[in-house]
């Protein structure tokens, strides 16, 4: 355990006036361990147990692998080499622990009245500083191996996307009490305060960030029936296909000997016999295969949803901060300033939409990360739930008596549908060409070439049935494939057009689009900082445009796609009056008043 003196700044360092100074010169508070410790304006260390938490997680992966390696070497008749894996893993683990101890000694952080600072680095020293007014989110996470030691990680985000890792400051690890106090203090916009006598928020004065009297308004709590929506995704079948892909890779690495060994040991029928069986019972084999993939996907995705969203709660604190808590093995707490929440997104992937579900995501400054995947993960405020419940939650988050999601949306011109029909026609032609080429190859490849193809397939696929099934398929089957491609393309085009829409609420603008993933976005009109109008040559020919609102929140740009030019400009001008006015020309020369480009 570190002593109080280890937390004090080194001689000669200038310590800015910290939270304690702002409260009348209170110099010290009691640490969570019960001893005296300085205020948060002093440099502090990470908790010493963080070293052992990292050692535990590394050992969980290294030692079992070393034991398996020892067993494999013994079975392979290499008893001398079998002595190496376990001692090597232990030595590597000891080396990593030593590096973590050095990292612990080199890492310091402090929170002052103006900023949060962090020093780190063993060889290359680093100093990072975040002004308090630029803190947008605080993420407190406690993985299972850290919870054992009563620790958590704290990630302070500013929402910047300068580069990987540059948008945040992360502490690995501090006590759960310190993490909770940091979360409250960094998001609190009043006078900063020092930790209470026990280092926990409950010991601060009432009305301050750590006040135990702060009230929370519960916006949503987990209903276990919502887990039924977890498998409602196109990835459900993909989970089983992923396992099959893993088998393909394993068989490819063994040069195709994996399938040969299995078939030799179990006495499986020949490839020709198996392909004939599949084709003879095609209507039975295909549904059963899809059912197996579906069941495996349902089990895996439901387990993932349980781990991710267990104990889910979404609350609004007294100062307006929206707080998300969730997690079974890894406990996560994410807080977003209320004034930075500029809207919500009703997210409806196709399969989830067909089952009547949706989830809610935040449009907020401070949740952007180095890539879109991380941004989407941080912005998600709910699990998949019934669509009506998601709409109610979105309305609660926006704090409006009349939900912007209930605003009637204007339809887009029929030219947008024609544009999508054109794309569907191109896809249909390409599908017909592909089907024709496959039919021609099937009839033209000689028996000798089929033998070569079969041998190549055996090198990569554990159960080499694909080429044999293609060889046995009737020629008219390719025509069926072309028809299916055409039907899906035109169905998708119609659905994509029906998903288009835009509207206005007294406080929000609303945009909807998408077929595979349909998003209905509400964005505060006051958060719009500009407009971007783009027109491709095809759009100009049809009188269409993409009118996008630019903002510092969320993805940074939300567009009404394929909207009529005059219709889109009128919508943008009404949403944020005078922002587009210098660039518009009123009237069309015949007494009309519809805006157009200037």
C-alpha positions in Angstrom: 0.0 0.0 0.0 1.2 3.5 -0.7 1.8 6.0 2.0 0.2 9.5 2.1 3.6 11.0 1.4 3.8 9.2 -2.0 0.8 11.1 -3.2 2.3 14.6 -2.5 3.8 16.6 -5.4 7.6 16.5 -5.7 9.7 19.4 -4.4 9.5 22.5 -6.6 6.3 21.6 -8.3 3.7 24.3 -8.7 0.4 23.0 -7.5 -2.6 24.9 -8.8 -5.4 25.8 -6.5 -7.4 22.6 -6.2 -10.9 21.7 -5.1 -9.9 21.9 -1.5 -8.6 25.5 -2.0 -11.9 26.5 -3.5 -13.7 25.5 -0.4 -11.8 27.6 2.1 -8.4 26.0 2.4 -9.3 22.4 3.5 -6.0 20.7 3.0 -6.5 17.0 3.7 -9.3 14.4 3.7 -9.3 10.9 4.9 -8.5 8.2 2.4 -10.8 5.2 1.7 -8.3 3.1 3.7 -8.9 5.3 6.7 -5.6 7.2 6.8 -5.0 10.8 6.0 -4.5 11.7 2.3 -4.2 15.1 0.5 -6.9 16.7 -1.6 -7.3 15.8 -5.2 -5.1 18.8 -6.2 -2.1 16.7 -5.1 -0.5 14.2 -7.4 -1.9 10.7 -6.6 -1.0 7.2 -7.6 -3.1 4.4 -9.0 -4.1 1.7 -6.5 -1.3 -0.8 -5.8 -3.7 -3.7 -6.4 -3.9 -2.7 -10.0 -0.6 -4.6 -10.6 -2.1 -7.8 -9.3 -5.3 -7.3 -11.2 -3.3 -7.2 -14.4 -1.3 -10.2 -13.3 -4.4 -12.2 -12.7 -5.9 -11.5 -16.2 -2.6 -12.3 -17.9 -2.2 -15.5 -15.9 -5.7 -16.7 -16.8 -4.7 -16.7 -20.5 -1.0 -17.7 -20.2 -1.0 -20.6 -17.8 -3.7 -22.8 -19.3 -2.1 -22.3 -22.7 1.3 -23.4 -21.3 -0.3 -26.5 -19.7 -2.0 -27.4 -23.0 1.4 -26.9 -24.8 3.1 -29.2 -22.3 0.5 -31.9 -22.8 0.8 -31.7 -26.6 4.6 -31.9 -26.5 4.5 -34.9 -24.2 2.0 -36.7 -26.6 4.2 -35.8 -29.6 7.2 -37.5 -27.9 9.1 -34.3 -27.0 9.5 -34.7 -23.2 12.5 -32.3 -23.1 10.7 -29.5 -24.8 7.7 -30.2 -22.6 9.6 -28.7 -19.7 9.7 -25.3 -21.3 6.1 -23.9 -21.6 5.1 -23.6 -17.9 8.4 -22.1 -16.7 8.5 -19.8 -19.7 4.9 -18.6 -19.0 5.8 -18.0 -15.4 8.9 -16.0 -16.3 7.0 -13.9 -18.8 4.3 -13.3 -16.2 6.9 -12.2 -13.7 8.4 -9.8 -16.3 5.1 -8.3 -17.1 4.3 -7.9 -13.4 7.6 -6.0 -13.0 6.8 -3.7 -15.9 3.4 -3.0 -14.3 5.1 -2.1 -11.0 7.3 0.3 -12.9 4.2 1.7 -14.7 2.5 2.1 -11.3 5.4 4.1 -9.9 5.6 6.3 -13.0 1.9 7.1 -13.2 0.4 10.1 -11.4 -2.8 12.0 -11.7 -4.6 14.9 -10.1 -7.8 16.9 -10.4 -7.6 20.6 -9.9 -10.1 23.4 -10.1 -9.2 23.9 -13.8 -8.1 20.6 -15.2 -7.4 16.9 -14.8 -3.7 15.9 -15.4 -1.9 12.7 -15.8 1.8 11.7 -16.0 2.9 8.3 -17.2 5.6 6.5 -19.1 8.6 4.3 -18.1 11.1 5.2 -20.9 9.1 7.8 -22.8 7.5 10.2 -20.3 4.1 11.5 -21.2 2.0 14.4 -19.7 -1.6 14.8 -20.6 -4.0 17.4 -19.4 -7.8 17.9 -20.0 -9.5 21.2 -19.0 -12.5 20.4 -16.8 -14.9 22.4 -19.0 -14.0 20.1 -21.9 -14.9 16.9 -20.0 -17.9 15.4 -21.8 -18.3 11.9 -20.4 -16.8 9.7 -17.6 -16.9 5.9 -18.1 -16.4 3.8 -15.0 -15.8 0.1 -15.8 -15.1 -2.7 -13.4 -14.2 -6.0 -15.1 -14.6 -9.2 -13.1 -10.9 -9.5 -12.3 -10.7 -5.9 -11.1 -13.9 -6.2 -9.0 -12.2 -9.0 -7.1 -9.8 -6.3 -5.7 -12.5 -3.6 -5.4 -11.1 -1.7 -8.3 -12.4 0.0 -11.4 -11.1 1.9 -14.5 -12.0 5.5 -15.1 -12.1 6.8 -18.7 -12.5 10.6 -19.1 -13.6 11.6 -22.6 -13.6 14.9 -24.4 -15.3 13.7 -27.6 -12.3 14.6 -29.8 -11.3 12.4 -32.7 -7.8 13.6 -33.3 -6.4 10.1 -33.4 -6.5 6.7 -31.6 -6.4 7.2 -27.9 -6.2 10.9 -28.1 -9.9 11.5 -27.1 -9.6 10.2 -23.6 -7.6 9.9 -20.4 -7.7 6.5 -18.7 -6.9 5.4 -15.1 -6.1 1.7 -14.6 -7.1 1.2 -11.8 -8.5 3.1 -8.8 -10.8 2.1 -6.0 -14.6 1.9 -6.7 -15.1 4.8 -4.3 -12.5 7.0 -6.0 -14.0 6.1 -9.4 -17.5 7.1 -8.3 -16.2 10.4 -6.8 -14.2 11.2 -9.9 -17.3 10.6 -12.1 -19.4 13.0 -10.0 -16.8 15.7 -9.6 -15.6 15.9 -13.2 -19.1 16.2 -14.5 -20.3 18.6 -11.9 -20.3 22.2 -13.2 -20.5 24.0 -9.9 -17.7 24.7 -7.5 -15.4 21.7 -7.5 -15.0 19.9 -4.2 -12.7 17.5 -2.5 -13.6 14.0 -1.4 -15.4 13.5 1.8 -14.0 11.9 4.9 -14.2 8.4 3.5 -13.3 9.3 -0.1 -16.9 8.4 -1.1 -19.4 10.7 -2.6 -21.8 10.3 0.3 -19.5 12.3 2.6 -19.6 15.5 0.6 -21.9 18.4 1.5 -25.4 18.5 0.2 -25.8 20.1 -3.2 -22.2 19.2 -4.2 -21.3 16.4 -6.7 -20.8 13.8 -4.0 -23.8 14.7 -2.0 -25.6 11.7 -0.8 -28.9 13.6 -0.9 -28.8 13.8 -4.7 -31.9 12.4 -6.2 -32.0 10.2 -9.3 -34.9 9.9 -11.8 -35.1 6.4 -13.2 -35.7 6.5 -16.9 -35.4 2.8 -17.6 -34.7 -0.5 -15.9 -34.0 -3.9 -17.3 -37.0 -6.1 -18.1 -35.7 -9.7 -18.6 -38.2 -10.3 -21.4 -36.2 -7.9 -23.5 -33.5 -10.6 -23.9 -35.9 -12.2 -26.4 -35.0 -9.4 -28.8 -31.2 -10.2 -28.6 -31.2 -12.8 -31.4 -33.2 -10.5 -33.7 -30.3 -9.6 -35.9 -28.8 -10.7 -39.2 -25.7 -11.9 -37.2 -27.7 -14.8 -35.8 -26.9 -17.1 -38.7 -23.5 -15.6 -38.9 -22.4 -16.9 -35.5 -22.7 -20.5 -36.8 -21.1 -19.6 -40.1 -18.2 -18.1 -38.1 -17.6 -21.5 -36.4 -17.7 -23.1 -39.9 -15.2 -20.6 -41.1 -12.9 -21.5 -38.2 -13.0 -25.1 -39.3 -12.2 -24.1 -42.8 -9.1 -22.3 -41.6 -8.0 -25.2 -39.5 -8.4 -27.7 -42.3 -6.5 -25.4 -44.7 -3.6 -25.2 -42.2 -3.4 -29.0 -42.1 -3.4 -29.3 -45.9 -6.8 -31.0 -46.0 -5.7 -33.9 -43.8 -8.2 -33.0 -41.1 -11.2 -34.2 -43.1 -9.3 -37.3 -44.3 -8.5 -38.3 -40.8 -12.1 -37.8 -39.5 -13.6 -39.7 -42.5 -11.1 -42.5 -42.1 -11.8 -42.9 -38.3 -15.6 -42.7 -38.5 -16.1 -44.5 -41.8 -18.1 -41.6 -43.5 -19.5 -42.1 -47.0 -17.6 -40.8 -49.9 -17.9 -37.2 -51.2 -19.9 -38.3 -54.2 -22.3 -40.3 -52.0 -22.7 -37.3 -49.6 -23.4 -34.8 -52.4 -25.9 -37.1 -54.0 -27.6 -37.5 -50.6 -27.7 -33.7 -50.2 -29.2 -33.1 -53.6 -31.8 -35.9 -53.2 -33.0 -34.4 -49.9 -32.3 -30.8 -50.7 -35.6 -29.5 -49.2 -34.8 -31.3 -45.9 -31.0 -30.7 -45.6 -31.1 -27.0 -46.2 -33.8 -26.2 -43.6 -32.1 -28.4 -41.0 -28.8 -26.7 -41.6 -30.3 -23.3 -41.3 -32.1 -24.4 -38.1 -28.8 -25.5 -36.6 -27.1 -22.3 -37.4 -30.1 -20.4 -36.0 -30.2 -22.2 -32.7 -26.4 -21.8 -32.2 -26.7 -18.1 -33.0 -29.7 -17.6 -30.6 -27.8 -19.2 -27.7 -24.6 -17.2 -28.3 -26.3 -13.8 -28.9 -28.6 -14.2 -25.9 -25.6 -15.0 -23.6 -23.8 -11.9 -24.9 -26.8 -9.7 -24.3 -27.2 -11.1 -20.7 -23.5 -10.3 -20.0 -23.7 -6.9 -21.5 -27.1 -5.6 -20.2 -27.5 -7.4 -16.9 -28.6 -5.0 -14.1 -29.3 -2.3 -16.7 -30.4 1.1 -15.3 -30.7 4.5 -17.0 -31.1 7.4 -14.7 -31.0 11.2 -14.7 -29.3 12.8 -11.8 -30.2 16.0 -10.0 -27.8 18.1 -12.1 -29.2 16.7 -15.4 -26.4 14.1 -16.0 -27.7 10.9 -17.7 -26.1 7.8 -16.2 -26.0 4.3 -17.7 -25.2 1.3 -15.6 -25.0 -2.3 -16.9 -23.0 -5.4 -17.0 -22.7 -8.9 -15.4 -19.0 -9.8 -15.6 -17.9 -6.3 -16.5 -19.7 -3.6 -14.6 -20.0 -0.4 -16.7 -21.1 3.1 -15.6 -21.2 5.8 -18.3 -22.2 9.4 -17.5 -23.1 12.1 -20.0 -23.8 15.7 -19.2 -27.4 16.5 -19.7 -26.7 19.7 -21.6 -24.5 17.8 -24.0 -27.3 15.4 -24.9 -28.5 17.1 -28.2 -30.9 14.4 -29.3 -31.5 10.6 -29.7 -31.5 8.0 -32.4 -34.2 5.3 -32.7 -32.1 2.5 -34.1 -34.0 -0.3 -35.9 -32.1 -3.0 -37.8 -34.2 -4.9 -40.2 -34.7 -8.1 -38.3 -35.3 -6.3 -35.0 -37.7 -3.9 -36.7 -39.7 -6.9 -38.1 -40.1 -8.2 -34.6 -41.3 -4.9 -33.2 -38.1 -3.9 -31.4 -35.7 -1.0 -31.4 -32.9 0.5 -29.2 -32.1 4.1 -28.3 -28.8 5.8 -28.9 -27.5 9.2 -27.8 -26.7 12.1 -30.1 -24.3 13.9 -27.8 -21.0 15.7 -27.8 -18.3 13.9 -25.9 -19.2 10.3 -27.1 -17.2 10.4 -30.3 -14.2 8.0 -30.3 -11.4 7.2 -32.7 -13.6 5.2 -35.0 -17.3 4.7 -35.7 -17.6 1.3 -34.0 -16.4 2.7 -30.7 -18.7 5.7 -31.1 -21.7 3.6 -31.7 -20.9 1.4 -28.6 -20.5 4.4 -26.3 -23.7 6.1 -27.6 -26.0 3.2 -27.0 -28.3 3.9 -24.1 -30.5 0.8 -24.1 -30.7 -2.8 -25.0 -33.1 -4.0 -27.7 -36.6 -3.4 -26.3 -40.2 -3.1 -27.6 -40.4 -0.3 -30.1 -43.1 1.6 -28.1 -41.0 1.4 -24.9 -38.0 2.7 -26.9 -40.0 5.7 -28.2 -41.1 6.5 -24.6 -37.5 6.3 -23.4 -36.4 8.6 -26.2 -39.1 11.1 -25.3 -38.0 11.0 -21.6 -34.4 11.7 -22.6 -35.4 14.7 -24.7 -37.7 16.0 -21.9 -40.4 17.2 -24.3 -44.2 16.9 -23.6 -44.7 16.0 -27.3 -42.2 13.6 -28.6 -40.3 14.7 -31.8 -40.6 11.0 -32.9 -44.3 11.6 -33.3 -43.9 14.4 -35.8 -45.3 13.6 -39.2 -42.5 13.1 -41.7 -42.6 14.5 -45.2 -42.4 12.0 -48.1 -39.5 12.4 -50.5 -40.1 12.8 -54.3 -40.9 9.8 -56.5 -37.7 10.6 -58.3 -35.9 9.1 -55.2 -37.8 5.8 -55.8 -36.9 5.9 -59.5 -33.2 6.3 -58.5 -33.5 3.2 -56.3 -35.2 1.2 -59.1 -32.3 2.1 -61.4 -29.9 0.6 -58.9 -32.1 -2.5 -58.5 -32.1 -2.9 -62.3 -28.3 -2.8 -62.4 -28.2 -5.4 -59.7 -30.7 -7.6 -61.6 -28.5 -7.4 -64.8 -25.4 -8.3 -62.8 -27.2 -11.2 -61.1 -28.4 -12.5 -64.5 -24.9 -12.3 -65.9 -23.5 -14.1 -62.9 -26.1 -16.9 -63.1 -25.5 -17.3 -66.8 -21.8 -17.5 -66.3 -22.1 -20.2 -63.6 -24.6 -22.2 -65.8 -22.1 -22.0 -68.7 -19.2 -23.1 -66.5 -21.2 -26.0 -65.2 -21.9 -27.3 -68.7 -18.5 -26.5 -70.2 -16.1 -27.8 -67.5 -15.1 -31.3 -68.4 -14.9 -34.2 -66.0 -11.1 -33.8 -65.8 -11.5 -30.2 -64.7 -14.1 -31.2 -62.1 -11.6 -33.6 -60.6 -9.0 -30.7 -60.3 -11.7 -28.5 -58.6 -12.6 -31.2 -56.2 -9.0 -31.8 -55.2 -8.5 -28.0 -54.6 -11.6 -27.9 -52.5 -10.3 -30.8 -50.3 -7.3 -28.7 -49.4 -9.4 -25.9 -47.8 -12.8 -27.2 -46.7 -13.4 -29.7 -43.9 -16.5 -31.1 -45.6 -15.8 -30.6 -49.3 -19.4 -30.7 -50.6 -19.7 -27.4 -52.4 -18.2 -28.2 -55.8 -19.8 -31.6 -55.9 -23.2 -30.1 -55.1 -22.7 -27.5 -57.8 -21.8 -30.3 -60.3 -25.0 -32.2 -59.4 -27.2 -29.1 -59.5 -29.7 -28.8 -62.4 -29.0 -26.1 -65.0 -32.3 -24.4 -64.4 -31.3 -23.7 -60.8 -29.2 -20.8 -61.9 -32.2 -19.1 -63.5 -34.0 -19.4 -60.1 -31.0 -17.7 -58.5 -31.2 -14.8 -61.0 -34.9 -14.3 -60.2 -34.3 -14.3 -56.5 -31.6 -11.7 -56.8 -33.9 -9.5 -58.9 -36.8 -9.9 -56.4 -34.6 -9.0 -53.4 -33.1 -6.0 -55.2 -36.5 -4.4 -56.1 -37.9 -5.3 -52.7 -35.0 -3.5 -51.0 -35.4 -0.5 -53.3 -39.0 0.0 -52.3 -38.2 -0.5 -48.6 -35.3 2.0 -48.8 -37.6 4.6 -50.3 -40.3 4.1 -47.7 -37.7 4.6 -45.0 -36.9 8.2 -46.2 -38.5 11.1 -44.3 -37.8 14.4 -42.6 -39.7 16.7 -40.4 -39.6 19.5 -37.8 -40.5 19.8 -34.2 -40.5 23.2 -32.3 -37.1 22.2 -30.7 -35.8 19.4 -32.9 -35.3 18.4 -36.5 -36.1 14.8 -37.4 -34.5 12.7 -40.1 -35.2 9.1 -41.0 -33.6 6.8 -43.6 -32.3 3.2 -44.1 -33.6 -0.2 -45.0 -31.2 -2.8 -43.6 -30.7 -0.4 -40.6 -33.3 2.3 -40.2 -32.4 5.2 -38.0 -34.7 8.0 -36.9 -32.6 10.8 -35.6 -33.8 13.8 -33.6 -31.4 16.7 -33.3 -31.8 19.9 -31.4 -32.2 22.8 -33.8 -29.9 24.9 -31.6 -27.1 22.3 -32.0 -27.0 22.7 -35.8 -23.9 24.7 -36.7 -24.1 24.5 -40.5 -25.6 22.8 -43.6 -24.0 20.7 -46.3 -25.9 20.3 -49.6 -24.4 17.7 -52.0 -25.7 16.7 -55.5 -24.2 14.0 -57.7 -24.7 14.2 -61.5 -27.6 11.7 -61.2 -29.2 13.7 -58.4 -29.0 16.9 -60.4 -30.7 15.3 -63.4 -33.6 14.2 -61.1 -33.8 17.5 -59.1 -32.6 15.8 -55.9 -30.0 16.6 -53.2 -28.7 15.4 -49.9 -29.3 18.1 -47.3 -27.2 17.4 -44.2 -27.2 19.2 -40.8 -23.7 19.5 -39.4 -23.2 19.5 -35.6 -20.6 18.8 -32.9 -22.8 16.0 -31.5 -22.9 12.4 -32.4 -21.7 11.4 -35.9 -21.3 15.1 -36.8 -23.6 15.1 -39.8 -27.2 13.9 -40.3 -28.6 14.0 -43.8 -32.0 13.9 -45.4 -31.0 11.9 -48.5 -32.5 12.2 -52.0 -34.8 15.0 -51.0 -36.2 17.5 -53.6 -33.8 20.5 -53.8 -36.4 23.1 -53.0 -38.1 20.9 -50.4 -34.8 20.3 -48.6 -33.7 23.9 -48.7 -37.0 25.0 -47.3 -36.7 22.5 -44.5 -33.2 23.6 -43.6 -34.1 27.2 -43.7 -37.1 26.7 -41.4 -35.1 24.5 -39.0 -32.4 27.1 -38.4 -33.7 30.5 -39.7 -31.1 32.9 -41.3 -28.3 30.3 -41.4 -28.9 29.6 -45.1 -30.5 32.9 -45.9 -27.4 34.5 -47.5 -27.2 31.6 -50.0 -30.8 31.4 -51.0 -32.8 33.1 -53.8 -36.5 33.5 -53.1 -38.9 32.8 -55.9 -38.7 30.9 -59.1 -39.3 33.7 -61.5 -43.0 33.0 -61.7 -44.3 34.3 -58.4 -43.3 31.3 -56.3 -41.6 31.6 -53.0 -39.7 28.3 -52.8 -36.0 28.8 -52.0 -33.3 27.8 -54.4 -29.5 28.2 -54.7 -28.1 31.7 -54.9 
